[in-house]
Amino acid sequence: MTNGKKIPQALDLEESVLGAAIGCGGASELIELVGREKIFFKPEHQAIYDVIVDLYEKSEGIDLLTVSQALIKLGKLEAIGGNIFLVDLCQKVASAAHLEFHTRILQQMYVKRKAIEVGDKITKEAYNEESDIFELLESSYSNLDKVSDWLLVKKPTDFKSVVNKIFEAANEEVTGVPSSLERLQYKLNGYQKTNLIILAARPGMGKTALMINEALAAAKRGIPVGIFSLEMSDKELAARMFANFCQINVEKISLNKVDKFELRLMNEKREAFSKLPIYIHDKPAISPLELKIQASKWKREKGVEMLFVDYLQLMRIKSHKGNREQEVSDCSAALKGIAKELDVPVMALAQLSRAVEIRGGMKRPILSDLRESGSIEQDADLIMFLLRPEYYKVDEWDDDQRSPTAGQAEINIAKFRNGKVGACVVGCKLEFMQFHDLNGWEEIEENEEEFIPPVPEPNSNLAEAWDTQQDDDDDMPF
């Protein structure tokens, strides 16, 4: 009893599922549903289940005799009630027909008990004046999240259903969330569900602007999107998005320097802009767990179909004990998990190391430049590098045409799990937070070879340039 109330339990169902597992061949089904979790309320019942799991892992038979012998070896047979109790369990059920239904009820009881346990801990710690309430909440969310992950474990899909998904996708022209850029759309056919997309660049290249461009394009098509802005406030981000939407200089909007004509244009577009299905969460140093909770809520209540994170290296895990690289690795792995669990593409912006700055020529990024990279390269399905040579005062592209770089950017697909790598050049107007297609993209033919940027020569000074601390220029608006 707790506070005069009965703790959630169902001892009769516990006996029923154990009897079905021992006497009716239901052990494998029970273990598939429960695993190693301690879902049984009565310690004696949990001891019997643990023995069943041990026998199953050793590929030994599971029946009245083998369970009895295993309990004898552990010295627990008498403690659970002896052979008489085991026989009684088996006689209570005639088949394993209702095993899954009964086990689901036990799972619910277990989750309720865990919720009570977490709640009691919060209550107890809340009275402690020295406790950090945010760390307490983080720990509580984490504990409950682990239980819910176990409860909602995804069952294996039969092969026929997987094949049907392939043919369903084959009948669709666009299989993912469309890109705002035709060259990129041609290459990717949209941002695919369950994919983790990394958009990486040095400060000043325009990665936030490109994210805004993609998010707005999806929202204009009626596709709900969620944005986690760890660097800028929701107001700052909305101002940049409005600059793109109205094609007004972002500096004028941010500093309240718009003229009468621009103000009239903003008022005309205000209602349409405010109705776009865009949702912003601007908590700094958000943890993967907090992000998952908010993203799940957006998915459930708003039907969000794509998530954006600006940017990855600003995420934090409050209870993390390892080094910074491992923390970033854990964050990227968590984002990939969120993409799969919510069945949405997740685009995470990422910062590159200073190694790019000392590189000669076009200063084109490579995969090893991913700052505090950890397992980002491993977790990502798609990695895109954004480069504006104009920023480095490089006037011409390094292709055969030697065309000018002014107002242009290169999007280099350095890793693509589902297709070929390669790069495309697009136009950009960062004063409007816009990226756009250049004329002539329609001339791409199916058999045309993709431009693959040359890989920079190894530089012995790269190690000196590697800096895992936040750059001084990381607060640049793009």
C-alpha positions in Angstrom: 0.0 0.0 0.0 1.2 3.5 -0.8 -0.6 6.5 0.8 -3.5 4.2 1.5 -3.7 3.1 -2.2 -2.9 -0.3 -3.6 0.2 -0.5 -5.7 -0.6 -1.5 -9.3 -0.3 -5.3 -9.6 -2.0 -8.4 -11.0 -0.7 -11.5 -9.2 -3.3 -13.8 -10.8 -2.1 -12.8 -14.3 1.5 -13.2 -13.2 0.8 -16.8 -12.3 -1.1 -17.3 -15.5 1.7 -16.2 -17.9 4.3 -18.1 -15.9 2.1 -21.2 -16.1 1.7 -20.8 -19.8 5.4 -20.3 -20.3 6.3 -23.4 -18.3 3.5 -25.8 -19.1 2.1 -24.7 -22.4 5.2 -23.8 -24.5 4.8 -20.1 -24.3 8.2 -19.2 -23.0 9.6 -17.8 -26.2 6.6 -15.5 -26.8 6.8 -14.3 -23.2 10.5 -13.5 -23.5 10.0 -11.7 -26.8 7.5 -9.4 -25.1 9.3 -8.8 -21.8 13.0 -9.4 -22.4 15.1 -8.9 -19.2 12.8 -6.3 -17.6 11.6 -6.9 -14.0 7.9 -6.6 -14.7 6.7 -9.1 -12.1 5.6 -7.5 -8.8 6.0 -10.6 -6.6 9.7 -11.4 -6.1 9.0 -15.2 -6.3 7.4 -14.8 -9.7 10.3 -12.7 -10.9 12.8 -15.3 -9.7 10.9 -18.0 -11.7 10.9 -15.8 -14.8 14.6 -15.1 -14.5 15.3 -18.8 -14.6 13.1 -19.2 -17.7 15.1 -16.5 -19.5 18.4 -18.2 -18.4 17.3 -21.5 -19.8 16.1 -19.9 -23.0 19.5 -18.1 -23.5 21.3 -21.5 -23.1 18.9 -23.1 -25.6 17.8 -25.6 -23.0 14.2 -27.0 -22.8 11.7 -25.1 -20.6 9.3 -27.3 -18.7 8.3 -28.1 -15.1 11.4 -30.3 -14.5 14.1 -28.0 -16.0 12.7 -25.0 -14.2 12.7 -26.9 -10.9 16.2 -28.2 -11.4 17.5 -24.7 -12.2 15.8 -23.2 -9.1 17.4 -26.0 -7.0 20.9 -25.1 -8.3 20.3 -21.5 -7.4 19.0 -22.5 -3.9 15.6 -20.8 -4.6 13.2 -23.6 -5.1 11.9 -23.6 -1.5 11.8 -19.8 -1.4 9.3 -19.7 -4.3 7.1 -22.3 -2.7 8.7 -25.6 -3.9 7.6 -28.0 -6.6 4.0 -27.8 -5.4 3.8 -24.1 -6.3 5.3 -24.8 -9.8 2.8 -27.6 -10.4 0.0 -25.4 -9.3 1.1 -22.7 -11.8 0.9 -25.1 -14.7 -2.5 -26.4 -13.7 -4.0 -22.9 -13.7 -3.8 -22.6 -17.5 -4.8 -24.9 -20.3 -3.1 -23.1 -23.2 -1.0 -20.1 -24.1 -3.8 -18.6 -26.2 -4.1 -15.4 -24.1 -0.5 -15.1 -23.1 0.2 -11.9 -25.1 -3.0 -10.1 -23.8 -2.2 -11.0 -20.2 1.4 -9.9 -20.6 0.4 -6.5 -22.0 -1.6 -5.9 -18.9 1.4 -6.8 -16.7 3.5 -4.4 -18.7 1.0 -1.6 -18.0 1.1 -2.4 -14.3 4.9 -2.3 -14.4 5.0 1.1 -16.1 2.6 2.5 -13.6 4.8 1.3 -10.7 7.8 2.9 -12.4 5.9 6.1 -12.8 5.1 6.0 -9.1 8.7 5.3 -8.3 9.9 8.3 -10.4 7.2 10.5 -8.9 8.2 9.6 -5.4 11.9 10.4 -6.2 10.9 13.8 -7.6 8.9 14.6 -4.5 11.7 13.5 -2.2 14.4 15.4 -4.0 12.2 18.5 -4.4 12.3 18.9 -0.6 16.1 18.9 -0.8 17.2 22.6 -1.0 20.6 21.6 -2.5 19.2 19.5 -5.3 19.3 20.8 -8.9 15.7 20.6 -10.2 16.7 20.6 -13.8 19.1 17.7 -13.3 16.3 16.0 -11.4 13.8 16.5 -14.2 16.4 15.3 -16.8 17.0 12.1 -14.8 13.2 11.5 -14.3 12.5 12.0 -18.1 15.3 9.7 -18.9 14.0 6.9 -16.6 10.5 7.2 -17.9 11.7 7.4 -21.5 13.7 4.1 -21.1 10.5 2.4 -19.8 8.4 3.8 -22.7 11.0 2.7 -25.3 10.9 -0.8 -23.9 7.1 -0.8 -23.8 6.8 0.4 -27.4 9.5 -1.8 -28.8 9.1 -2.2 -32.5 8.3 -5.7 -33.7 10.1 -7.2 -36.7 8.3 -6.7 -40.0 7.5 -9.5 -42.3 9.4 -9.4 -45.6 6.2 -9.1 -47.7 5.3 -5.8 -46.0 8.8 -4.4 -46.6 8.5 -5.4 -50.3 5.1 -3.6 -50.5 6.7 -0.5 -49.1 9.2 -0.5 -52.0 6.5 -0.7 -54.6 4.4 2.0 -52.9 7.4 4.3 -53.0 8.0 3.4 -56.7 4.6 4.8 -57.6 5.3 8.2 -56.1 7.2 10.9 -58.0 8.6 12.4 -54.8 9.2 10.0 -52.0 10.4 12.5 -49.3 10.0 16.1 -48.2 10.9 18.2 -51.4 13.9 20.4 -51.5 13.6 24.1 -52.4 16.4 23.7 -55.0 15.7 21.8 -58.2 19.3 20.7 -58.6 19.3 19.2 -55.1 15.8 17.7 -55.6 17.0 16.0 -58.8 19.8 14.4 -56.9 17.9 13.4 -53.7 14.3 13.1 -54.7 13.4 14.7 -51.4 14.6 14.3 -47.9 13.7 10.7 -47.0 11.9 9.5 -43.9 14.1 8.1 -41.1 17.2 9.8 -42.6 19.6 12.0 -40.6 20.9 14.8 -42.8 23.9 16.8 -41.8 24.4 20.2 -43.3 27.9 21.4 -42.3 29.9 24.5 -43.0 32.1 27.1 -41.5 30.5 30.3 -40.0 29.4 32.8 -42.6 28.6 30.2 -45.3 24.9 30.4 -45.0 23.9 27.1 -43.4 21.1 28.7 -41.3 19.8 30.5 -44.4 19.8 27.2 -46.4 17.9 25.6 -43.5 15.4 28.4 -43.6 15.0 28.1 -47.3 14.3 24.4 -47.1 11.9 24.7 -44.1 9.9 27.5 -45.7 9.6 25.6 -49.0 8.2 22.6 -47.2 5.8 24.8 -45.1 4.5 26.6 -48.3 3.6 23.1 -49.6 1.5 22.5 -46.5 4.1 20.2 -44.9 4.5 20.9 -41.2 8.1 21.3 -40.0 9.6 21.7 -36.6 12.8 23.8 -35.9 15.0 23.5 -32.8 16.9 26.8 -32.7 19.7 26.4 -30.1 21.6 29.5 -31.2 19.0 32.1 -32.0 15.8 33.1 -30.2 12.5 32.3 -31.9 12.1 36.0 -32.7 15.5 36.2 -34.4 14.8 33.1 -36.4 11.3 34.3 -37.4 12.7 37.6 -38.5 15.2 35.8 -40.9 12.4 33.6 -42.2 10.2 36.7 -42.8 13.1 38.3 -44.7 13.1 35.3 -47.0 9.3 35.3 -47.3 9.1 39.0 -48.2 12.5 39.3 -49.9 13.4 42.2 -47.6 17.0 42.7 -46.3 17.2 40.7 -43.1 19.3 43.5 -41.4 16.5 46.0 -42.0 13.9 43.7 -40.3 16.2 42.8 -37.4 17.2 46.4 -36.7 13.7 47.9 -37.4 15.0 50.0 -40.4 12.4 49.1 -43.0 11.0 51.9 -45.1 7.3 52.6 -45.7 7.1 50.5 -48.9 8.7 47.5 -47.1 6.5 47.9 -44.1 3.4 47.9 -46.3 4.7 44.7 -48.0 5.3 43.1 -44.6 1.8 43.9 -43.5 0.4 42.4 -46.7 2.3 39.1 -46.2 1.9 38.9 -42.4 -1.2 36.8 -42.3 0.0 34.3 -44.9 3.3 34.0 -43.2 1.8 33.5 -39.7 -0.4 30.6 -41.0 2.6 28.5 -42.2 2.8 25.2 -40.4 6.2 26.0 -38.7 6.9 25.3 -35.1 9.9 26.7 -33.3 11.5 25.6 -30.0 14.4 27.9 -29.0 15.7 26.4 -25.8 19.6 26.6 -25.7 21.7 23.6 -24.9 18.8 21.2 -25.3 19.4 17.6 -24.6 18.5 14.7 -27.0 15.8 13.6 -24.5 14.2 17.0 -24.3 14.3 17.3 -28.1 12.7 13.9 -28.5 9.9 14.8 -26.1 9.1 18.0 -27.9 9.5 16.4 -31.4 7.1 13.5 -30.4 4.6 16.1 -29.2 4.8 18.0 -32.5 4.5 14.7 -34.5 1.5 13.6 -32.5 -0.4 16.9 -32.2 0.8 18.9 -35.3 1.7 16.1 -37.8 5.2 17.5 -38.2 6.9 15.7 -41.2 10.5 17.1 -40.9 12.7 18.4 -38.1 15.6 20.9 -38.2 18.3 21.4 -35.5 20.5 24.5 -35.5 23.0 23.3 -34.6 24.3 19.9 -33.4 27.4 20.9 -31.4 25.2 23.2 -29.2 23.3 20.2 -27.9 24.2 19.0 -24.4 23.7 16.0 -22.2 23.5 17.2 -18.6 24.5 13.9 -17.0 27.3 13.2 -19.5 30.6 12.1 -17.9 32.8 11.6 -21.0 34.7 13.9 -23.2 33.1 16.4 -25.6 33.6 14.3 -28.7 31.8 11.4 -27.1 28.9 13.7 -26.1 28.5 14.9 -29.7 28.6 11.3 -30.8 25.8 10.5 -28.4 23.8 13.4 -29.6 24.1 12.5 -33.3 23.2 8.9 -32.5 20.2 10.1 -30.6 19.1 12.3 -33.6 19.3 9.3 -35.9 17.2 7.3 -33.4 14.6 10.1 -33.3 14.4 10.1 -37.1 13.8 6.4 -37.2 11.3 6.3 -34.3 9.2 9.3 -35.5 9.6 8.3 -39.2 10.7 11.8 -40.3 13.8 13.2 -41.9 16.0 15.2 -39.4 18.3 17.9 -40.8 21.0 18.9 -38.3 23.4 21.8 -38.9 27.0 21.2 -37.9 30.0 23.4 -37.4 33.3 22.6 -39.2 36.8 22.9 -37.6 39.3 25.7 -38.4 41.3 23.2 -40.5 39.2 24.5 -43.5 40.6 28.0 -43.0 44.3 27.1 -43.5 43.6 24.9 -46.5 44.7 26.4 -49.9 42.7 26.9 -53.0 38.9 26.8 -52.7 39.0 25.8 -49.0 36.6 23.0 -49.8 35.6 21.0 -46.7 36.1 17.3 -46.3 34.5 14.7 -44.0 37.4 14.9 -41.4 36.6 18.6 -40.9 33.4 17.8 -39.0 34.1 19.5 -35.8 34.0 17.2 -32.7 32.9 14.8 -35.2 32.8 11.6 -33.2 30.4 9.3 -35.0 28.6 12.0 -37.0 29.9 10.6 -40.3 28.8 7.1 -39.2 25.3 8.1 -38.0 24.4 10.4 -40.9 22.6 9.1 -44.0 23.4 12.3 -46.0 26.2 14.8 -45.4 26.2 18.1 -47.3 28.9 20.7 -47.2 28.1 24.3 -48.0 30.8 26.5 -49.5 30.8 30.1 -50.6 34.3 30.8 -52.2 33.3 34.5 -52.4 33.6 34.7 -48.6 37.3 33.7 -48.9 37.8 36.2 -51.8 38.1 33.4 -54.3 36.6 35.0 -57.5 36.4 31.9 -59.8 35.3 28.3 -59.6 37.9 25.7 -60.1 36.0 24.0 -63.0 36.7 24.2 -66.7 34.5 27.3 -67.2 36.2 29.3 -64.5 32.9 31.0 -63.9 32.6 33.8 -61.3 31.7 32.8 -57.7 29.9 36.0 -56.8 26.4 35.3 -55.4 26.9 31.5 -55.7 27.4 28.6 -53.4 28.4 25.0 -53.7 26.4 22.2 -52.1 28.7 19.2 -51.9 27.1 15.8 -51.1 30.1 14.2 -49.4 28.2 11.1 -48.2 24.9 9.7 -49.5 23.9 6.3 -48.2 21.2 5.9 -50.9 22.9 7.4 -53.9 26.0 9.0 -55.5 28.1 11.7 -54.1 28.7 14.9 -56.0 28.2 18.7 -56.0 25.9 21.3 -57.5 26.2 25.1 -57.7 23.3 27.3 -56.7 22.6 31.0 -56.3 22.4 32.7 -52.9 21.2 36.0 -51.6 22.1 36.0 -47.9 20.8 39.5 -47.4 17.4 37.9 -48.0 18.3 34.5 -46.4 17.6 32.9 -49.8 19.1 30.2 -52.0 17.9 29.7 -55.5 18.5 27.7 -58.7 20.7 29.1 -61.4 19.5 29.2 -65.0 20.1 26.0 -67.0 19.5 23.4 -64.4 16.9 21.8 -66.6 19.7 20.8 -69.0 20.9 18.0 -66.7 20.6 14.7 -68.5 20.1 11.3 -66.8 23.5 10.1 -68.1 25.4 13.3 -67.2 28.4 12.7 -64.9 28.2 14.4 -61.5 30.8 17.0 -60.6 32.9 15.5 -57.8 35.0 18.2 -56.1 38.7 17.4 -55.8 39.8 16.2 -52.4 42.3 18.7 -50.8 45.8 17.4 -50.2 46.6 16.3 -46.7 48.0 19.2 -44.6 50.4 18.5 -41.8 49.2 21.6 -40.0 45.6 20.4 -39.8 46.1 19.0 -36.3 47.2 22.4 -35.1 44.1 24.0 -36.5 41.8 21.5 -34.9 40.0 23.3 -32.0 37.2 21.7 -30.1 36.2 24.9 -28.4 33.5 27.1 -29.9 34.9 29.6 -32.4 35.0 33.3 -31.8 33.0 33.8 -35.0 30.3 31.2 -34.2 27.8 33.9 -33.5 27.6 35.0 -37.1 23.9 35.1 -38.2 24.3 32.7 -41.2 
